[in-house]
């Protein structure tokens, strides 16, 4: 199995999203990840784009649990603050019943 390169902040964000879903981690597949350094005059961090595929007949419900109230959610991730997070575009239902979605986030070093 090939593993994607992920920053520690992106990996922690993926774990936090999986926890919000309420299902076993192996049902949430990371299909693509892209992180870039970000900085302002006073803060440093990363911008992330996570492409996810949720398997199972109830994948739409799982995606809803994961994404409901996401923009207002306060994450507890050691070393970073999630300053901004949102689902990008629309969720897509695949022919096999899986749900695919893209989440973008900005994490700032704590």
N, C-alpha and C positions, 0 to 999 in steps of 0.2 A: 504494500500500500504506500502510495506517495503522499507525503505530508506537505502542506503549503507552509511557506515561511510566513510567520505572523509576529508582530511586535508583542511584547508582554501586555500592553494596553488593549490591543485587539483581541488577544486570547482571553483576557479577563472579561472583556465586553461580551464575547461569545458565550462564555460560561454564565454570565449574569442573564443574558437573554434566554438561554436554555432553562435556567432556573425559573424564570417568569412563565415559561410555557406549561410547566406542571407535568411534563412527560419525560421519559428516559432520554438521556442525552443522545443516544444512538439514533433517534428518530429525526434529529435536526442535523442535516448535512450541510456543511459549508462547501459551496460549489465554487466560490471565488472570493478573494479578499484583496483589498488594495488599501494600503495606508501610506500617507505622505506626511512629512514633517510640516508643522504649522507654527507660526509665531506672530505675536503682536508686540507692541512696545514693552509690555509688562509680563506677558505669559508665553509659555512654550507648550507645545502639545502635538497632537496628530489628528488628521482627518482620516476617517475610515469609511470604507464601503464594503459591506458584507452581503454577499449573495447567498441566500439560504434556501434549502429545499426540505420541506417537512413531509415526512412519509405517513401513510396510513389513511384509512377511510375518514377519520375525524380530523384530518390535517387542517381544514378550514377553521374548525373550532380551536385547535391548538394555536394557529397563527393569530386568531382573534385574542386569545388569552395573552399571548406574547406581546402583541402590539397595542392592546387596549390601554389608553392613558400613557403610552410610551413617552410622549413629549413632556409630560409633567412628572415622570418617574424620577425618583432620587435613587441612584445606584450607590452601593457601598463597594467600591473597588479600591484596594490599597494602592496608594501612590498617585492616583488620578481622580479627577473630577470629570464627570460626563456633563459638558457644558451645553451640548445640543445633540439631539437624536431624533430621527424621524424615519418613517417608511417612505421610500421614494417610488413614485409611480403606483401602479395597482398590483395587487396580488394576482397571481395567475394560477389557475387550476390545471394541472397536467392531465394527460389522458389516463395515466395510471392512478389518479386520485391524489397525488401529491400536490402540495401548495408551494409555489415559489414566490419569493419576495426579496426585495433589496432594502437594506437599512443603512443609512448614512449617519455618522456620529462624529462629534468633535470631542476629544478628550484633552484635558489640560493637566500638566504635571502639578501635583499637589505640593 
